Amino acid sequence: MSWSRTDKLFFISLLPSAIIVTGLLGLFLFVVLIHSWDSILAYGARLFVESVWNPEKELYGILSPIIGTLLTSLIATCTALVFSVSLSIFVVEYLNKRVQNIFVPIIELMGGVPTIVYAIWALHYLVPFMKASIMEPLHKYLGFIPLFSCQPTTGFSILIAGIAIGIPLIPYTTSIIVESYKLVPLTYKEACLGIGATKYELVKVMLAIIKPAIIASAILSFARASGETTIAVTTVGNAMSTSVCIIGPGYTVPALLASQYANANLYQYAESVLYAAALTILLLTLVLSFIGLRILEKWRVRIVV
């Protein structure tokens, strides 16, 4: 296909934006890797398998924040999915178009609320409520299970952080599931209803069809949750611990960066260690986002064709 002079000029005018945006990602990776290299050389694998933060003695290990990030992200993803799947079914199957046009924007508005608002709400309301009503009974009656074995002294915990991070994820996850639900050809629904299927049976069939999209939304939500900073640093407790107990305080990589970066330049390796921690979360986010988007793209192509 031959391009006219106008088309060539238009293409050239768009090219810088594509190069800049793509190049920024490479630049991020390069800068973080270069700044983290000193700590990686100095501490080696110990940096990722030990849990210690003692700048005065130049002792560092970021295993605890990595574990905390994975746990909070998993809890956040589960929290978001529980509400998102139910909301999606309710919106698509039970609301008419007029009500959808009112209800859906309200859900989407939740995604535009600054995360500091969720953090303050969790700090003043979710923490005391969960501590008294959920975490203390869990420890009292199910303390023999490692997940609930620690005493919930303050209420700040991995569980609270995970739930609080999961709430702002609901609009994002819901939008992916709703869009995927609507992509399913009408013939599938007509076939189910044609053989006398109930609404419940129809929903079961539809959920089975969009299962890859739900999995993709979970992976993408996990990637987003792993980078949340404001809510995490406010509610997670900021304590170095390798325990898998989710009702006790912990740390996440974003919380570590936010709480320690200001004074990191006072020590030889502290800043480099923080860059190494940032590198882990950056790589995790990129890999999960790529996997999630690929699953979603392949499913959409298959279901449309």
C-alpha positions as CSV (number, residue, x, y, z in Angstrom):
1,M,0.0,0.0,0.0
2,S,1.5,3.3,-1.0
3,W,1.2,6.3,1.3
4,S,0.4,9.8,0.3
5,R,2.6,12.7,1.4
6,T,0.0,13.6,4.0
7,D,-0.1,10.1,5.4
8,K,3.7,10.0,5.7
9,L,3.8,13.3,7.6
10,F,0.9,12.2,9.8
11,F,2.8,8.9,10.6
12,I,6.0,10.8,11.4
13,S,4.2,13.2,13.7
14,L,2.9,10.3,15.7
15,L,6.1,8.3,15.8
16,P,7.8,10.4,18.6
17,S,5.1,9.7,21.1
18,A,5.4,6.0,20.5
19,I,9.1,6.1,20.8
20,I,9.1,8.2,24.0
21,V,6.5,6.1,25.8
22,T,8.2,2.8,24.9
23,G,11.6,4.3,25.8
24,L,10.4,5.4,29.2
25,L,9.7,1.9,30.2
26,G,13.2,0.9,29.2
27,L,14.6,3.9,31.0
28,F,12.8,3.0,34.2
29,L,14.2,-0.5,34.1
30,F,17.7,0.8,33.4
31,V,17.8,3.4,36.1
32,V,16.4,1.1,38.8
33,L,18.8,-1.7,37.8
34,I,21.8,0.6,37.8
35,H,21.0,2.1,41.3
36,S,20.3,-1.3,42.8
37,W,23.4,-3.0,41.4
38,D,25.7,-1.9,44.3
39,S,23.5,-3.6,46.9
40,I,23.0,-6.7,44.8
41,L,26.8,-7.1,44.4
42,A,27.4,-6.4,48.1
43,Y,24.7,-8.7,49.6
44,G,24.0,-11.1,46.8
45,A,21.2,-13.6,47.3
46,R,21.1,-12.8,51.1
47,L,19.3,-9.5,50.2
48,F,16.3,-11.4,49.0
49,V,16.2,-14.3,51.6
50,E,16.7,-12.4,54.9
51,S,14.4,-10.0,56.7
52,V,16.4,-7.2,58.4
53,W,16.5,-3.5,58.2
54,N,19.4,-2.0,60.2
55,P,21.0,0.9,58.4
56,E,23.3,1.7,61.3
57,K,25.0,-1.6,60.9
58,E,24.4,-1.8,57.1
59,L,22.4,-5.0,57.5
60,Y,19.5,-5.4,55.0
61,G,17.2,-8.1,53.8
62,I,13.9,-7.5,51.9
63,L,12.2,-10.9,52.2
64,S,9.6,-9.6,54.7
65,P,8.4,-6.8,52.4
66,I,8.3,-9.2,49.4
67,I,6.2,-11.8,51.4
68,G,4.0,-8.9,52.7
69,T,3.5,-7.6,49.1
70,L,2.4,-11.1,47.9
71,L,0.1,-11.7,50.8
72,T,-1.6,-8.2,50.7
73,S,-2.0,-8.5,46.9
74,L,-3.5,-11.9,47.2
75,I,-6.0,-10.7,49.8
76,A,-6.8,-7.6,47.8
77,T,-7.4,-9.7,44.6
78,C,-9.7,-12.0,46.4
79,T,-11.6,-9.1,48.0
80,A,-12.0,-7.4,44.6
81,L,-13.1,-10.7,42.8
82,V,-15.7,-11.5,45.4
83,F,-17.5,-8.2,44.8
84,S,-16.7,-7.8,41.1
85,V,-18.1,-11.1,39.9
86,S,-21.3,-10.6,41.9
87,L,-21.6,-7.0,40.6
88,S,-21.0,-8.0,37.0
89,I,-23.7,-10.6,37.1
90,F,-26.1,-8.2,38.8
91,V,-25.4,-5.4,36.3
92,V,-25.6,-7.5,33.1
93,E,-28.3,-10.0,34.0
94,Y,-30.7,-8.0,36.2
95,L,-30.5,-4.3,35.3
96,N,-32.0,-2.8,32.2
97,K,-30.1,-0.4,30.0
98,R,-31.4,2.7,31.7
99,V,-30.5,1.6,35.2
100,Q,-27.2,0.3,34.0
101,N,-26.4,3.8,32.7
102,I,-26.9,5.1,36.2
103,F,-25.4,2.3,38.3
104,V,-22.2,1.6,36.3
105,P,-20.9,5.1,36.4
106,I,-21.4,5.1,40.2
107,I,-19.1,2.0,40.4
108,E,-16.6,3.6,38.1
109,L,-16.5,6.7,40.2
110,M,-15.0,4.6,43.0
111,G,-11.9,4.1,40.9
112,G,-11.5,7.8,40.7
113,V,-11.4,8.4,44.5
114,P,-7.9,9.1,45.7
115,T,-6.3,6.2,47.5
116,I,-5.5,8.5,50.5
117,V,-9.3,8.7,51.1
118,Y,-9.5,4.9,51.3
119,A,-6.4,4.9,53.6
120,I,-7.9,7.4,56.0
121,W,-11.2,5.5,56.1
122,A,-9.4,2.2,56.7
123,L,-7.2,3.9,59.4
124,H,-10.1,5.3,61.4
125,Y,-12.9,2.8,60.8
126,L,-11.8,-0.4,59.2
127,V,-8.9,-1.1,61.6
128,P,-10.8,-0.8,64.9
129,F,-13.8,-2.6,63.5
130,M,-11.8,-5.5,62.1
131,K,-9.6,-5.8,65.2
132,A,-12.5,-6.1,67.6
133,S,-15.0,-8.0,65.4
134,I,-12.9,-10.2,63.2
135,M,-9.2,-10.5,64.1
136,E,-9.5,-11.1,67.8
137,P,-12.2,-13.9,67.4
138,L,-10.0,-15.4,64.7
139,H,-7.0,-15.5,66.9
140,K,-9.1,-16.7,69.9
141,Y,-10.8,-19.6,68.2
142,L,-8.5,-20.4,65.2
143,G,-5.1,-19.4,66.7
144,F,-3.8,-22.9,66.0
145,I,-3.8,-22.1,62.2
146,P,-0.6,-20.2,61.2
147,L,-2.6,-17.5,59.4
148,F,-4.2,-16.5,62.6
149,S,-1.5,-17.5,65.2
150,C,-0.3,-14.0,66.1
151,Q,-1.9,-11.6,68.6
152,P,-3.7,-8.7,66.8
153,T,-2.3,-6.0,69.2
154,T,-2.9,-2.9,67.2
155,G,-5.2,-3.9,64.3
156,F,-2.7,-2.8,61.7
157,S,-2.0,-5.9,59.7
158,I,-1.6,-7.6,56.3
159,L,-5.3,-8.5,56.4
160,I,-6.4,-4.9,56.8
161,A,-4.1,-3.7,54.2
162,G,-5.2,-6.3,51.7
163,I,-8.9,-5.6,52.2
164,A,-8.4,-1.8,52.0
165,I,-6.3,-2.2,48.8
166,G,-8.9,-4.5,47.3
167,I,-11.8,-2.1,47.6
168,P,-10.4,0.5,45.0
169,L,-9.7,-2.5,42.7
170,I,-13.4,-3.4,42.5
171,P,-14.3,-0.9,39.7
172,Y,-11.3,-2.0,37.6
173,T,-12.0,-5.7,38.0
174,T,-15.7,-5.2,37.5
175,S,-15.2,-3.3,34.2
176,I,-13.1,-6.1,32.7
177,I,-15.6,-8.8,33.7
178,V,-18.6,-6.8,32.5
179,E,-17.0,-6.1,29.1
180,S,-16.0,-9.7,28.8
181,Y,-19.5,-10.9,29.7
182,K,-21.1,-8.6,27.1
183,L,-18.6,-9.9,24.4
184,V,-20.1,-13.4,24.6
185,P,-22.3,-13.9,21.5
186,L,-26.0,-13.8,22.2
187,T,-26.5,-17.2,20.6
188,Y,-25.0,-18.8,23.8
189,K,-27.6,-17.2,26.0
190,E,-30.4,-18.0,23.5
191,A,-29.3,-21.7,23.4
192,C,-29.4,-22.0,27.2
193,L,-32.8,-20.3,27.5
194,G,-34.0,-22.4,24.6
195,I,-33.5,-25.6,26.5
196,G,-35.3,-24.2,29.5
197,A,-32.3,-23.2,31.6
198,T,-33.0,-21.1,34.7
199,K,-31.2,-17.8,35.3
200,Y,-28.9,-19.5,37.8
201,E,-28.0,-22.2,35.2
202,L,-27.5,-19.5,32.6
203,V,-25.1,-17.6,34.8
204,K,-23.1,-20.7,35.5
205,V,-22.7,-21.3,31.8
206,M,-21.7,-17.7,31.1
207,L,-19.1,-17.7,33.9
208,A,-17.6,-20.9,32.6
209,I,-17.3,-19.2,29.2
210,I,-15.6,-16.0,30.5
211,K,-13.4,-17.9,33.0
212,P,-10.2,-16.9,31.2
213,A,-11.3,-13.3,31.4
214,I,-11.9,-13.6,35.1
215,I,-8.5,-15.2,35.6
216,A,-6.9,-12.4,33.6
217,S,-8.7,-9.7,35.6
218,A,-7.4,-11.4,38.8
219,I,-3.8,-11.4,37.5
220,L,-4.1,-7.7,36.5
221,S,-5.6,-6.8,39.8
222,F,-2.8,-8.6,41.6
223,A,-0.3,-6.6,39.6
224,R,-2.0,-3.3,40.5
225,A,-2.4,-4.2,44.2
226,S,1.3,-5.0,44.5
227,G,2.2,-1.4,43.7
228,E,-0.2,0.3,46.0
229,T,1.6,2.6,48.4
230,T,-0.6,5.0,50.3
231,I,-3.0,2.4,51.7
232,A,-0.3,0.0,52.5
233,V,2.0,2.3,54.4
234,T,-1.0,3.5,56.4
235,T,-2.5,0.2,57.4
236,V,0.0,-2.7,57.1
237,G,1.9,-1.9,60.3
238,N,5.4,-1.5,58.8
239,A,7.1,-4.3,60.8
240,M,9.7,-6.7,59.5
241,S,8.3,-10.2,59.9
242,T,8.5,-13.4,57.9
243,S,5.4,-14.8,59.6
244,V,2.5,-15.9,57.4
245,C,0.1,-14.7,60.0
246,I,-2.2,-12.2,58.3
247,I,-3.7,-10.6,61.4
248,G,-0.3,-9.2,62.6
249,P,1.7,-6.2,61.3
250,G,3.9,-6.7,58.2
251,Y,5.6,-4.8,55.5
252,T,5.2,-4.4,51.7
253,V,7.8,-3.2,49.2
254,P,5.9,0.1,48.4
255,A,5.5,0.8,52.2
256,L,9.2,0.1,52.7
257,L,10.1,2.6,49.9
258,A,7.7,5.3,51.2
259,S,8.8,5.0,54.8
260,Q,12.6,4.6,54.4
261,Y,13.5,6.6,51.3
262,A,13.7,10.0,52.9
263,N,16.7,9.1,55.1
264,A,18.2,6.4,52.9
265,N,20.9,8.7,51.5
266,L,22.5,8.9,55.0
267,Y,23.7,5.4,54.7
268,Q,26.0,3.6,52.2
269,Y,23.7,0.9,50.9
270,A,20.2,1.8,52.1
271,E,19.2,3.7,49.0
272,S,20.6,1.0,46.7
273,V,18.7,-1.7,48.7
274,L,15.5,0.3,48.2
275,Y,16.1,0.4,44.5
276,A,16.6,-3.4,44.6
277,A,13.3,-3.7,46.3
278,A,11.7,-1.4,43.7
279,L,13.2,-3.6,41.0
280,T,11.5,-6.7,42.3
281,I,8.1,-5.0,42.4
282,L,8.7,-3.5,38.9
283,L,9.6,-6.9,37.4
284,L,6.7,-8.6,39.2
285,T,4.2,-6.0,37.9
286,L,5.5,-6.1,34.3
287,V,5.4,-9.9,34.1
288,L,2.0,-10.2,35.7
289,S,0.5,-7.4,33.5
290,F,1.9,-9.0,30.4
291,I,0.5,-12.4,31.3
292,G,-2.9,-11.0,32.2
293,L,-3.2,-8.9,29.1
294,R,-2.1,-11.8,26.9
295,I,-4.7,-14.2,28.4
296,L,-7.4,-11.5,28.0
297,E,-6.4,-10.7,24.4
298,K,-6.4,-14.4,23.3
299,W,-9.8,-15.0,24.9
300,R,-11.3,-12.0,23.3
301,V,-10.0,-13.0,19.8
302,R,-11.3,-16.5,20.3
303,I,-14.8,-15.6,21.6
304,V,-15.3,-12.9,18.9
305,V,-14.2,-15.2,16.0
